[in-house]
Amino acid sequence: NAGVMQNPRHLVRRRGQEARLRCSPMKGHSHVYWYRQLPEEGLKFMVYLQKENIIDESGMPKERFSAEFPKEGPSILRIQQVVRGDSAAYFCASSPPRREAHNEQFFGPGTRLTVL
Amino acid sequence: AQSVTQPDIHITVSEGASLELRCNYSYGATPYLFWYVQSPGQGLQLLLKYFSGDTLVQGIKGFEAEFKRSQSSFNLRKPSVHWSDAAEYFCAVGASNFGNEKLTFGTGTRLTIIP
């Protein structure tokens, strides 16, 4: 059973470009979470999605960031007009339905975004 | 809102020595508690978790943790560390109420092992 997959693993963008980060959850998992880890810091929650629905986006910056989890295909975290402060590791996690999971989340290897 | 404090930013121990990493949480009800380990440049691996029941939980790689409600703590322990345990360790808390599924992480403790 493959784990959570993220691609690309490393992404370099120049200021003003767009970054698209992809996450494929574990098989059978319908819940996806995105977290951001700034250098020397812990992970900070960004957004929680189920198929075709954003459930909690309380950690998302108000501008330039968006996320989706379509009916088919991976979840996408999109950052428009990137700035140097967006440089970070972005982790995706997935979980089965709540009553089975007790919030246990399985993490992918992360995408390390560098903005030049 | 829940929060987690890991008071030790960096800990150094000798190989074979015992280890305790501290974690304090803040949450109004019974929390879900987790310890994750992150090796450099890698993702997070779950070491152990607490949902309910026995307050001493066993995890992978010889780690254990004890939930102490009176102290709002969930400290991670290992009786004898190995050089391969060198990594960053994160404590996390999840809410037990529906509609709040996010995990809140501490800032991490970096563990260095010396020969």
Interface residues (C-beta under 8 A of the other chain):
Chain A: V4 H31 Y33 Y35 E41 G42 L43 K44 F45 Y48 I55 D56 S58 G59 F91 A93 S95 R98 H102 N103 E104 Q105 F106 F107 G108 P109 G110 R112
Chain B: Y32 F34 Y36 G41 Q42 G43 L44 Q45 L46 K49 F51 F90 A92 G94 A95 S96 F98 G99 N100 E101 K102 L103 T104 F105 G106 T107 G108
